[in-house]
């Protein structure tokens, strides 16, 4: 058979030859495809012809074994044969790293060694904290190799588990060998290969014939019982993008369960990576290059925002939208492209590089879109005149506490709390009554994610901060104590839990109805978050140490000494050095509600809301998503108990079932 039928040159990717195998018609249903391609990683026609002929022989034998049902059982001898192949792959892989390093510049060598050390540390950390995921990675690679060579894969068998363990050990050895071969340039390539093989033979007893340390280095290296037809079709650098995206998101969801990231962040990661695969295709990660990064960037510049929900685009493919040639006024802003797509994909790419799945440079580095002027610090914060308008007694009281709405207490307290604490909007909206407590005789806010309905941006957001005397004078503590006496769990029970927390109604009220429509102050960069910037600048102008401000607002410290090796400041220290210095030149006494206690006694009914509120619906879905140690979702009866005991909602398990059935 002519090699032209199974040898293909792919000029559009990396100018390398690919082996093409056409699946026999009687086996196409079994394999689920008509043909498959394997990159030979070479542009040499002579070499590619020889390798493709060997691969052709392997695939034809595989097809015959499938037809006859003759799949081999894995034995210890087979394990050693396969591991010998892995050894040869490791040698080639290490020399690939060596050739990819500029050995004439000391700093470049050290950069490569540092990167390898980081990869090794992360790999060892995964072995200690998440061994199962490492084993699954190896199992996927081994399964493809074994099936390609006609073996019957039984993952629970002792030989398979032994092979899996040995491959993991071999990969651990490879990290050190890569560093040694880069740092010690006195030895020849052959000497290094011999030393590595001696170490492998000592560890695994594979029957490798290698020269002793005293033998001449010119002796050839022999492999006993080598089978020249045994060629691995898949290795760890040839994983599909979709596989690595799934693995990355699984790891990210572990952080979500530990409260280290928010669900919104994970959804954004998935959206950006799904679009990336849609644009460049689900190829092997080793095939990615800088052109793919550029193509992704240019396509993003032609797409509109909200393309999945907008009536004009939601039923169109990405290519169809690109073909519409939308004007720049209707496409995504550079800021959206950079933050929501380029940066998120770049983080995934860095993860692939750190774990050794990709050997090249990050294809998203330097691909951010220019053209949008950054908003200045002054534009992000409220100036004194704007704060005066926001907290003008007539405007503020009329639009908040006196508005006759069931959410009048949240819209009254939350902006004031935002100004004096610098807390993020949802950190305030989700507060529980138990989060307001005395510490060392100081009333404090405990910002945490200690219940299923609460979340924080990152670990440094978890903090305990003292309350300003102004908040106490306005009656905030009395308000909270009144709720506690009623048995209410949350400080703002009127707010309902949504996809991104409890902040939706307050955000709409303050940013749209009050700041924009009422006061006319809504400008680019001005929103509720501006309180955070205003407080930070206020304390900076008073000469307050940056560390105190960072801890008050939940920012990460930039120093190793305080950020890593010390605990957070005690509330009394924050009060003395920071919070007590807060003194805005505003008349907050005029904002005090004289009949607050009487208002608290009068029950407020939600208008236009059914008995089973949307809050209960959302809570039911959140609780259902929680899993126990065995990975099972929370039972309907357990959800009913939690709603009753922790949230004060008396909901039967039958009602829980109806809520879940309606989606």
N, C-alpha and C positions, 0 to 999 in steps of 0.2 A: 504494500500500500504506500502511496506517495505521502511524504511528510507534509505536503501542502494541505492535506485534509485535516491534520491535527496540529499544525503549527501556525500561529497568527502573530503578526507584528502589530503592537498597539502603539502607534506614534502619538496619539492624543494624550496618553498618560505619561509614561516615562521612557518611551522608545525602547521598550523591552518586549521580548517574545513571550507569548502565552501558549500553553498547551491546551488544545480543545479536544474534548472527548464527546462524541456523539452517542447518546444512549440508545441502545437497540430498541426498536419499536415495542417489542414484547416486554420490555422492562421500564418503559417510560412512566407507566402508572405507579410502579414500585418506587421509583426515585422521585417522581413528581416533577420532572423537567425533561426537556429534549436533549440538552447538552449542558456541559459545564466547562469553565475555563480555570486554569491555574497559572499564575505568573511564574515564569522561570527565572525572573530577576537577572536577566542577561540580555545584552544586545548582540552577543556573538552568535552568528548563524551556525557556525560549525558546532559549537558547544550545545546550542539549543536543539539542533537536529538530533544529536546523540542522546540528550536527556529526554526529548519528546518520544523517541523510539522506545526507550526503556519504560516510560510512563504509559505508553500505548500498550505494551505487553502486560503491565501490572493491571490496567483497567480491564483488559480483555479477560484475564484470569479471574478478576473480581466478578465480572458479569457471569462467567460460567459457574462460579461458586454460588452466586445468588440463584441461578436457574436450578442448580442441583441440590441446593440447600446445604452445601458442604461448607459450613463456617467453622473455622478452627477454634479449638478451645485454647485458652491462654495457659502456658506452662512457664515454669521458672526459666527454662532455656529460652523461651520466646521473650520473656521479660528482659533477659540480658541482651538479646539481639536488639530489641527496641531501644534499650538504654545505650547501647553502643552508638546507635544512630543519634540519640540525643547528645552524646559526647561529641560526635563530629559536628553536630549543629552548634554546640557551645563554642567549639574551637573557631568555627567560621564566624559566629556572632561576635566573639571577642576581637578577632582581627578586623571585623567590620567597624567596631568602635575605635580600634587603634588607627585605622586608615582615615576615619572621620575626624581625627583630632590633629590640630596643627602642632606637630612634635618639635617645631623649631622655636616656638614661643613658650617660655616657661609658664606664663600666666594662663595660656590656653590649656596646657596640660593640667594645671591645678584646677581650672574650672571644670574640666571633664571629670577629674577625680572627685571633686566636691559633689558634682551632680550624681555620680555613681554612688557615693557614700549616702547621699540623701535617699536615693532609690533603695539602697540596701536597708537603711534604717526603717523606711516605711514598709518594706517587705517583711522584715523581722517583726515589726509592730503588728502587722496583720496576722502573722503566724501566732502571736501571743494573744491578740484580742479578738480575732475573727478567722480562726483556722478553717472553719467550714467553707467560707467564701473562697479561700485560697485553694482548698481541695476541689471545689466545684470548678474553678478556672482550669485546673490541671485536668480534671475529669473530662471537660469539654474538649480540650486539645487531644487527650489520649483517645477518646472515643472516635474522633475523626480519623486519627492515625490508624487505630486498630481496625476500624471498619474498612478503611481503604486498602488494608492488607489482608482482609478476609477473616478476621477474628470475630468470634462471638463475644460481644462485650457483656460481662456480668459484673456490674460495679460492686456488688456485695461479696464477690469472691476474694479469697485471700491473695491470689496472684495479682489481681488488679489493684488491690489496696497496697500491696508491696511495691508495685510499679509506681503508683501514685506517690508514695512516700519517697522513693528513690529519686524521682524526677524533682520533687521539691528540694531534696538535699542537694541535688546537682545544681539547681538554680541558685541556691545559697552560695555554693562554692564559686559559681561563676562571677559573682560580684567582686569577691576578693581578687580573683585572677585578673579581672579587667583593671583593677587599681594597680596591682603589682606590675603588670606588663607595661603600663603607662609610666610608672615611677622609676622602674629599673631598666634603663636603656642599654646596660652593658651586655645583657644576654641576647643571643640571637633568637629569631622567631622559632627555630627548630628546638632550641634549648627550652624555651618557654613551653612549647607544645609537649615535649617529653616530660617536663616537670608536672604539668597539669595531668597528663595521662597517668603518671606514677601515683599521684594523689588520688585520682579516680579509682585506679586498680586497687590501691590499698583500702579504699573505703567500700567498694562494691564487689570486688573479686569477680570481674567480668571476663577474665581470661585474656586481657590485653597483653601483647608482647611488646614491651617498651624497653629501651636501653637502660641499664643501670646508670647511676650517677657517675661511675668511673669509666663507663663505656664511651667510645668515640661518638660524638654528636652526629656524625655523618651516617650512622646506621639507620636504615629505614624503620619506620614505625609500622608494625603489623597488627592487624586485628584478626584474632582466631575465628574461623567459621563465619567470616563476613559474607553477607548476602548482598551482592551488588544491586539486586532488584529492590531491596528494602529502602524506599525513599519516602520520607515523611512528606505528606501533602499539606500539612497545616502546622504552624508553630505559633508561639505566643505573640509574635509581631504581625501575624496575619489575621487577627481577629476582625470580625465584621464591626463596622461602626455601631450598628444597632445593638450588638451584644455588649459593647463597652458602654454605650449610653444607658442600657438597662442596668448594668452593674453599677455605674456611677450614680444613677438615681436611687438605686437600692441603698447604697451607702449614704446618700444624702438624707434619705427617709429615716435612717437610723439616727442621724443628728436631729431630725424633727421629733422623733420619739423621746429624745433626751432633752428637748427644749432648747437646742442650740441654734436652730433655724426655724423660720416660720413656714407654714404651709404655702403661703403666697409665693415665697422664694422658690420652693420646690416646683410649683406649677409653672413659674417663669422659666426655670431651668429646662423643664420638659418641653415647653412651647418653643423655646429658642433652638434646642437641639433637634426637635422634630422638623422644624422648618429647614434647618441646615441639611438634614438628610433628604428632605423633599427637593432641595435645590441642587445638591451635588450627587445625590444617589447614595444608596447603602452599599458602599464598597469596602474593601479591606482597609483597615486603618493605615497599614504600611504604604498604601498607594496615595495617601494624601500629600499634597504639595502646596507651595505658595500660591499657585494659580487657583486652587480651590478656595483659598481664603479670599483672594481678590474677587472671584466670581460671586461668592456669597455676599461680600460687601456691596458690589455693584447691583446685585439683585435687590438687596434690602433698600437701596436708595430709590428704587422704582415702585415700592409697595406702599399702600396707604395704611394709616392706623386703623385698628378695629376691623380688619378685613374679614374676620370670622363672624362678625355680628352685623356689619353694615349690609343693608339690602342690596346694594349695588355690587358687592363682591363675595358674599358668603357662599354662593353656589358656583363660584369660579375657581379654577386651579390657579396656582401661583403663576404659571407661565401665561395663562389667559389674562391675568391682571397685568403682567409685565407688558404683554402685547397691546394693552390699552394705551400705553404711553401717557400716563397721567402727568399733569403739570406738577412742578415741585411744590406748589401750594397745597396739593392734595396728598402728598406722600409723607412718610414718617419724618419727624424732625431728627437732626443729627444726634441729639441727646437721647431720644428713644432708641435709635439704632445702636448707639454705643453701649448704653446701660442695659437694655433689655435683650440684646442679641450678641453683639461682638464680645462684650465682657463675659457673659455667661458661657458662650462657646469657648472662649479663651481659657476659662477656669477648667472646663472639661478637658481641653487639650493639654493643659499643664498636668492634670491628674493622670492622663495617659502617659505622658513623658516621665513623670515621677515614678510610676509603677513599671516602667520599662516596656510598655506596649508600643511606643513610638520612639524612634531614635533621632528624628530630625528636630528642627526648630519649630516653635509654636507658630502655626500657619496663620494665626489671628493677630500676632504681634505686629503693631504698626498699622493695623487696618481700621482704626477708628476714623470716623467721618468728621471732617472739619467743616466750619461754616457757621456754627452757632456760638455767639459770644456768651461767655460764662456770665452768670448773674453775679454782680458784685455783692460783697458782704453787706454794704449799706442797703442794697435793694431787698435783701432777704429779711431784714429786721424792721420792726416798727420804730419810727423815730418818736420823740417826745410828743409832737403834735398829733400823730396818729394814735398813740396810746391815749391821749386826752380825749379824742373823739370816740374811741372804742368804749372807754369807761366813763363817758359823760353820764351822770346819774339818770337824767331823763331818758336818753336814748337806751341806755343799757337796761334799766329797770323795766321800761315799757316793753322792750323786745324779749325779755327773759322771764323774770319772776312774775310779772304782771300780765303775761300774754294769755293766760287762761288755757294753757295747753297742758297735757299730761306729762310733757317732758320739760316743764318750766324749771324744775330744780337742776337737772343736768346742764341746761343751757346757761343757767345762772352761775353755778359753781365751777364748771370745767374751764372756762377761759381764765378766771381768776387763779385757779390752781395752776394752769399752764404758765402764767406769767411768773408766779412766785416759786414754782418748783422746777420749771424747765422740762417737765415730763412730756413724753410723746403723747399724742392724742389718745391712742387706744390704751396706753398704760393707765390713763386716768379713767377712761370709760369702763374698763373691766374691773375696777377696784372692788374688793369685798369689804364688808364692815370690819372683818378681822384684820384687814391690812392697815387699819388706822389704830395705832397702839402706842402706849407710853414706853419709852426706852430711856433709862437713866433720868427719869422725871421729865422727859421731853416727849411731846406728841410727835409721832413720826409716821411716814408713809412707807409701807413695805412693798416695793415693786418686785413682783415674782410671777412665776407661771406654775403655781402649785395646785392648780385645778384644771380639768380638761377644757374649760371655756376660756382660759387665759393663755397668753403667749407674750414673749419678750423678743426683742430683735436679736440679741446675742447674749452670751453669758455675762458680759460686763454690764448689761442693762439691769441685772439683778442687784438691787441695792436697798438700803434703808436710809431715808433722808429725813431730817427734822423739818417740822412745819414752821413757817414764819409766824410771828406773833400777829401779824395783820390778818391772817386766815383764821386764827383762833378768835380774835376780836370780832370778826364778821359773823361768828357763830358756827363755823364748820364742824367743830367737835360736838356741839350740841345737836347739830343736824344728824351726825353719824350715830350718836348715842340714842337719839329718838328712833332711828331705824333699828338699832340693836334691841331696844325695848319691845319693838313690834315683832321681833323674830325675823326680820328681813335679812337676807344673806348678802345682797349686793348693795353698794352705796347708791348706784343709779339703776334701780330695777326697771325703770321705764324704758331703758334702751334694750333693743333686741339683738341677739347674736346673729351675725351674718357671716359671709364668706371670709371677710378680713377682720373679724372681731366685732366689737360693739360700736365702732366710731362712725358708722355711716350717717345716721341722722344728725349728729352733732357737726360733722364735717359739712353737710349740706346747709345746715342752719347758719353756721358761723361764716363759712367761705362764700356762700352764695347769697342767702337772704339778708344777713346782717352786714358783712364786710363789703359786699358788692352792691346789692340793691338798696340797702338802707343808708350806708355811709359813703358809697362810691369810692372805696379805698382798695378794691380788688385790682391789683396790678400783677404783672409778671413777677413771681417770686414771693408775693405776699399772700400768706394763708395762716392757718392756725400754727403751723410749725415755726412761724416767725417769732412767736413768743419765746421759743427756745433760743433763737438767735439773739433776741432782745435781752434776755436775762444774761446770756454769756457775755455780751458786750458790756452790759451794765456792771457786771462784776469785774471785768477786765479793766474798765476805766477807773475803778476804785482800787486797782493794784492788787487784787486777790490772786494768790498763787494758782497757777493753772491746774495743778493736781487736785485742789479742792473743787474747782469748777467741773473738771472732768468727772469726778466721783458723784457730784450732785446731779449731773445730767446723764450719767451712765455711759460715758465715753471711755475707751480703752487708753490706758497710760502708754506713753511712748518710750518709757525707760524700763530696762530689764530689772533694775533693783526694786523699784516700787511695784511694777506691773506683775512681776513673777514671784518675787520672794517676800512679799509682805501682804498683810490683810488689809481690808478696806478700813477707812477712817471710822472711828466710833462716832455716833450721832452728835455727841457733845463737842467733839472737835470740829465737825462740820458746822455746827451751830455757831460756835465761837469765831471761827476763822472765815466763815463764808455767809451762811444764811442770815445771821444777825446784821450783816452789812447791806442787805437788800433794802433799798429805800427809794422807791419810785416817787417822783414829785406829783402825786395824784391824790385826789380827795377820796380815799376809799371809805372813809367814815360815812359819806353820803350814800354809799351803796349798801349799807347795812339795812337789813329788812327788820323793821321794828316788830312786826307781828309774825315772825318766822315760826314760833312755837304754835301759834294758832293755825297757821297754814299747814303745818305738819299734821295737826290733828284731823284736818279735813281730808277724807279719802279722795283720791283723784282717779277717775275711771278713764281708760283709754277710749277714744272715740273711733267708731267704725272698725273695731277689732273684735273678732269672735272669741268665745271662751277659750278655745284651744289656740293660743297665740302662735305666731310664727316663731317666737322664741323657743317654745316647747318643741316645735317641729325640728328646729335647727339643733337643739340640745340632744334630741333623740338620735339624730343622724351622727352627731359628734361622738356620743357615747357608744353607739353601735360600732363605730370605727375603732374603738379601743380594743386591744387584744390582750388576752391573758398570757401566762408563761408558755402555754402550749400553742399559741397562735390562733386561738379561737376567739370570735367576736363576743362582746358582752351579750348575755342572754336578755330576752325581753323582760323577764321578771326582775333581773338585776337592774336594768335600766329604769324600771318603774320604781324600785327601791331608792336608787340614787336621786331621781327627780324629786321624790317625796322628802328624803332625809336632808339632802344637801341644797336643794333649790326651792323647796316648799310647794312644789307642784304635785297635786294628787292625781296621778295618771295611771290607769290600770294597764296591765301588760297587753290586754286586748287593744286598747287605744294605741299603744306603742306599735303593735303589729299593723294597725290600719295606717298609721303615719308612714311607716316604712314601705308598706305596699303601694302607697300613692306616690312614692318617690320624693 
